[in-house]
Amino acid sequence: MKNKKPASLAENLISTFNEVDAYLLKISGLDATVSHMFVVDRLGETNKFVRSYKEDLKLYARLRNAIVHNPFGSQIEVIAEPHPVAVDKYRSLKEQLMNPPPALSVAIKPQKIYSTTLAAVARDVMRVMADRGFTLYPGIRRCLSHSRYF
């Protein structure tokens, strides 16, 4: 059995690019014939993560293009080898994009949400609102037959 040669940094970057490209195409619903840059621009309009990392995603796409569009043909395999830090950062960006944290891990904890019941005295609720600078204060009605709050 032959030992497989470890992937080069260029191969790792290209592999990461391919995964990111496929994922962005999937979530965008766009046709696979459109350019990666177009997909990034389009998703940047509606996807907060893509908008935040739009320039980085484009930078990695340009780096990938510099590697794969080799003007020397078969004389050399890759024209450039990316820095390990760049490859690691791109992999990390890919992981964050494709595996975002669960919403509840970044949401406001229930114990930090101020609420009132419909039976509360309006003056008391308004005092708390004024003290805390709130403009809205959720009123919660308990449904006795289901022991749930609505």
C-alpha positions in Angstrom: 0.0 0.0 0.0 1.4 3.4 -1.0 1.6 6.2 1.4 -0.5 9.1 0.2 1.4 12.4 -0.1 -0.1 15.0 2.3 -2.2 17.7 0.6 -0.3 20.9 -0.1 -1.4 24.2 1.2 -2.6 25.1 -2.3 -4.7 21.9 -2.4 -6.1 22.6 1.0 -7.1 26.2 0.0 -8.7 25.0 -3.2 -10.6 22.3 -1.4 -11.8 24.8 1.2 -12.8 27.2 -1.7 -14.8 24.4 -3.4 -16.7 23.6 -0.2 -17.4 27.3 0.4 -18.5 27.8 -3.2 -20.8 24.8 -3.1 -22.4 25.9 0.2 -22.9 29.5 -0.9 -24.5 28.3 -4.2 -26.8 26.0 -2.2 -28.0 28.7 0.2 -28.3 31.3 -2.5 -30.4 29.2 -4.8 -28.5 30.6 -7.7 -27.4 28.6 -10.8 -24.0 26.9 -10.6 -23.0 28.8 -13.8 -22.8 32.2 -12.0 -19.4 33.4 -10.7 -18.4 33.0 -7.1 -17.9 36.8 -6.8 -21.5 37.3 -8.0 -22.8 34.8 -5.4 -20.9 36.5 -2.6 -22.2 39.9 -3.7 -25.8 38.7 -3.9 -25.7 36.9 -0.5 -24.0 39.9 1.0 -27.3 41.7 0.5 -29.2 39.3 2.7 -26.8 37.2 4.8 -25.2 39.0 7.7 -22.2 36.6 7.9 -21.5 36.9 4.2 -21.9 40.6 4.4 -19.4 40.8 7.3 -16.8 38.6 5.5 -17.5 39.6 2.0 -14.1 41.1 1.3 -12.3 38.2 2.9 -14.4 35.7 0.8 -13.5 37.6 -2.4 -9.8 37.8 -1.4 -9.7 34.0 -0.9 -11.4 33.6 -4.3 -8.8 35.7 -6.0 -6.0 33.7 -4.2 -7.6 30.5 -5.4 -7.8 31.9 -9.0 -4.1 32.9 -8.9 -3.3 29.3 -7.9 -5.4 27.4 -10.4 -5.2 29.7 -13.5 -1.6 28.6 -14.2 -0.1 30.4 -17.2 2.7 27.8 -17.4 0.4 24.9 -18.2 2.0 21.5 -17.5 5.4 22.9 -16.7 4.5 23.4 -13.1 1.6 22.2 -11.0 0.8 25.3 -9.0 2.1 28.8 -9.5 1.9 29.8 -5.8 1.7 28.2 -2.4 -0.4 30.1 0.1 0.8 30.9 3.6 -0.3 28.4 6.3 -1.9 31.2 8.3 -4.1 32.2 5.3 -5.2 28.6 4.8 -6.0 28.2 8.5 -8.0 31.4 8.5 -10.0 30.4 5.4 -10.8 27.0 7.0 -11.9 28.7 10.2 -14.1 31.1 8.1 -15.6 28.1 6.3 -16.4 26.4 9.6 -18.1 29.5 11.0 -20.1 29.9 7.8 -21.2 26.3 7.5 -21.6 25.6 11.2 -23.0 28.7 12.8 -23.6 28.7 16.6 -27.2 27.7 17.6 -29.5 30.7 17.9 -30.1 30.0 21.6 -26.4 30.3 22.4 -26.3 33.9 21.2 -29.9 34.9 22.1 -30.8 36.9 25.2 -31.3 34.6 28.1 -34.9 34.3 29.3 -34.0 35.6 32.8 -32.7 38.8 31.2 -36.0 39.6 29.4 -38.2 41.8 31.4 -41.9 41.1 31.1 -45.1 41.7 33.0 -48.6 40.2 33.2 -51.8 41.6 32.1 -52.9 41.9 35.7 -50.0 44.3 36.6 -50.6 47.9 37.6 -49.9 50.0 34.6 -48.2 52.8 36.7 -45.7 50.3 38.2 -44.9 48.9 34.7 -44.4 52.5 33.4 -42.1 53.3 36.3 -39.9 50.4 35.5 -40.0 51.3 31.8 -38.9 54.9 32.6 -36.2 53.7 35.0 -34.7 51.3 32.5 -35.3 53.3 29.3 -37.6 50.8 27.8 -40.1 51.8 25.1 -41.7 48.3 24.9 -42.5 45.9 27.7 -44.0 42.5 26.8 -47.2 41.5 28.6 -47.7 37.8 29.1 -51.0 36.1 29.5 -51.0 32.6 31.1 -53.2 30.0 29.5 -54.4 28.0 32.6 -55.7 25.1 30.6 -52.3 24.5 29.0 -50.0 25.8 31.7 -48.2 27.8 29.0 -47.6 31.5 28.5 -48.7 33.4 25.4 
